[in-house]
Amino acid sequence: MEKQVVTENVDQSKVVLSTDLVKKYMWWTMGAGLIPVPLVDVLAISGVQLKMLKEISDIYEIKFNENKGKSIIAALLGSVVPNSLAFGGLGSLLKIIPLIGPLMGGVSMSLFSGAATYAIGKVFIQHFETGGTFLDFNTVSVKDYFQAKFEEGKDIANEMNEKEGKKEAKV
């Protein structure tokens, strides 16, 4: 008798829809990272990331929990900020330096927020694909995956930034 192998039927349309959302929200957070006022940029980015989580959870028909979402985002970002402070978090504070600060801080904050948004989105897509919810999310177990997606997100954010720069140069 032949043994039947049962494979999970992953709904690729959910993955595709969610991935498209992540890319859209990367643009939004990268734009928010350019806000010249320190800490206002961080608040705007956090709000956009929460909205992204809400929409991804809607796709997966998972009940959205704003407070849990905020704490998960903070915990995930806390795992990369010590290694990337100069790349991102410090970018917001650089904006207080007259003239050059907003430019230097804006670019680094923009790229950091794009990478972080990408990583957050990818982690939640993976979590929801495996049947997870906000209530059983374990930041410790996804730390390495988040870090890898953050690094991947930095490359994608850089590419997006370069493409946009080339478009503006052609105009």
C-alpha positions as CSV (number, residue, x, y, z in Angstrom):
1,M,0.0,0.0,0.0
2,E,1.4,3.4,-1.0
3,K,1.7,6.0,1.7
4,Q,0.0,9.3,0.8
5,V,1.9,12.4,1.6
6,V,-0.3,15.3,2.6
7,T,1.1,18.7,1.8
8,E,-0.2,21.9,3.2
9,N,-2.2,23.9,0.7
10,V,-0.8,27.4,1.2
11,D,-3.1,30.1,-0.2
12,Q,-0.5,31.9,-2.4
13,S,-3.0,34.7,-3.1
14,K,-2.7,35.7,0.6
15,V,1.1,35.7,0.4
16,V,1.0,37.8,-2.8
17,L,-1.5,40.3,-1.5
18,S,0.4,40.6,1.8
19,T,3.8,41.0,0.1
20,D,2.3,43.7,-2.2
21,L,1.1,45.5,1.0
22,V,4.5,45.3,2.6
23,K,6.1,47.0,-0.5
24,K,3.4,49.7,-0.5
25,Y,4.0,50.4,3.2
26,M,7.7,50.4,2.7
27,W,7.2,53.4,0.5
28,W,5.0,55.1,3.1
29,T,7.5,54.5,6.0
30,M,10.4,55.6,3.9
31,G,8.6,58.8,3.1
32,A,7.7,59.2,6.8
33,G,11.4,58.8,7.6
34,L,12.1,62.0,5.7
35,I,9.9,64.1,8.0
36,P,12.4,66.7,9.2
37,V,11.1,66.8,12.8
38,P,12.8,64.4,15.2
39,L,10.4,61.9,16.9
40,V,7.5,63.0,14.8
41,D,9.0,60.8,12.1
42,V,9.1,57.9,14.5
43,L,5.5,58.3,15.5
44,A,4.4,58.5,11.8
45,I,6.4,55.4,11.0
46,S,5.0,53.4,13.9
47,G,1.4,54.4,12.8
48,V,2.0,53.3,9.3
49,Q,3.5,50.0,10.4
50,L,0.5,49.3,12.6
51,K,-1.8,50.0,9.7
52,M,0.2,47.5,7.6
53,L,-0.2,44.9,10.3
54,K,-4.0,45.6,10.5
55,E,-4.3,45.1,6.7
56,I,-2.2,41.9,6.7
57,S,-4.2,40.5,9.6
58,D,-7.4,41.3,7.7
59,I,-6.1,39.3,4.7
60,Y,-5.5,36.3,7.0
61,E,-8.7,36.9,8.9
62,I,-6.8,37.2,12.1
63,K,-8.3,39.5,14.8
64,F,-6.1,42.6,15.0
65,N,-4.8,43.6,18.4
66,E,-3.3,47.1,18.4
67,N,-1.7,47.0,21.8
68,K,-0.1,43.6,21.1
69,G,1.0,44.9,17.6
70,K,2.7,47.9,19.2
71,S,4.5,45.7,21.7
72,I,5.6,43.2,19.1
73,I,6.9,45.9,16.8
74,A,8.8,47.5,19.7
75,A,10.3,44.1,20.7
76,L,11.3,43.3,17.1
77,L,12.9,46.7,16.5
78,G,14.7,46.4,19.9
79,S,16.5,43.3,18.5
80,V,18.0,45.3,15.6
81,V,18.4,48.8,17.0
82,P,21.5,48.1,19.0
83,N,23.2,46.9,15.9
84,S,21.7,49.5,13.6
85,L,21.5,52.6,15.7
86,A,23.7,54.7,13.5
87,F,21.7,53.5,10.5
88,G,18.2,54.3,11.8
89,G,17.3,55.4,15.3
90,L,20.1,57.9,15.4
91,G,18.9,59.2,12.0
92,S,15.9,60.8,13.7
93,L,18.1,62.6,16.2
94,L,20.5,63.8,13.5
95,K,17.7,65.9,12.2
96,I,18.3,68.5,15.0
97,I,21.7,69.5,13.5
98,P,21.0,72.7,11.5
99,L,21.2,72.5,7.6
100,I,22.8,69.1,7.0
101,G,21.1,67.2,9.8
102,P,17.7,66.8,8.2
103,L,19.3,65.5,5.0
104,M,21.7,63.0,6.7
105,G,19.1,62.0,9.3
106,G,16.3,61.8,6.8
107,V,18.1,59.5,4.4
108,S,19.3,57.1,7.1
109,M,15.9,57.1,8.9
110,S,14.1,56.6,5.6
111,L,16.2,53.5,4.7
112,F,16.0,52.1,8.3
113,S,12.2,52.5,8.4
114,G,11.8,50.8,5.0
115,A,14.0,47.9,6.0
116,A,12.2,47.6,9.4
117,T,8.8,47.7,7.7
118,Y,9.8,45.0,5.2
119,A,11.1,42.7,8.1
120,I,8.0,43.3,10.2
121,G,5.7,42.5,7.3
122,K,7.6,39.3,6.3
123,V,7.7,38.0,9.9
124,F,4.0,38.5,10.3
125,I,3.3,36.9,6.9
126,Q,5.3,33.8,7.9
127,H,3.6,33.7,11.3
128,F,0.1,34.0,9.9
129,E,0.9,31.4,7.2
130,T,1.7,28.9,9.9
131,G,-1.6,29.5,11.7
132,G,-0.3,32.0,14.3
133,T,-2.1,35.0,15.8
134,F,-1.2,38.1,17.7
135,L,-1.8,36.2,20.9
136,D,0.8,33.5,20.3
137,F,3.5,35.6,18.6
138,N,6.9,34.9,20.2
139,T,9.5,37.6,19.4
140,V,12.3,35.4,20.7
141,S,11.6,32.6,18.3
142,V,11.6,34.9,15.2
143,K,14.5,37.1,16.2
144,D,17.0,35.5,13.7
145,Y,14.4,35.5,10.9
146,F,13.6,39.1,11.6
147,Q,17.2,40.1,11.5
148,A,17.7,38.3,8.2
149,K,14.6,40.0,6.7
150,F,15.8,43.3,8.1
151,E,19.2,42.9,6.2
152,E,17.2,41.9,3.1
153,G,15.0,44.9,3.6
154,K,18.0,47.3,3.7
155,D,19.0,46.1,0.3
156,I,15.4,46.4,-1.1
157,A,15.0,49.9,0.5
158,N,18.3,51.0,-1.1
159,E,17.2,49.7,-4.5
160,M,13.8,51.5,-4.1
161,N,15.6,54.7,-3.2
162,E,18.0,54.4,-6.1
163,K,15.2,53.7,-8.6
164,E,13.3,56.8,-7.3
165,G,16.4,58.9,-7.6
166,K,16.9,57.8,-11.2
167,K,13.2,58.6,-12.0
168,E,13.6,62.1,-10.5
169,A,16.8,62.7,-12.5
170,K,15.0,61.9,-15.8
171,V,12.2,64.4,-15.2
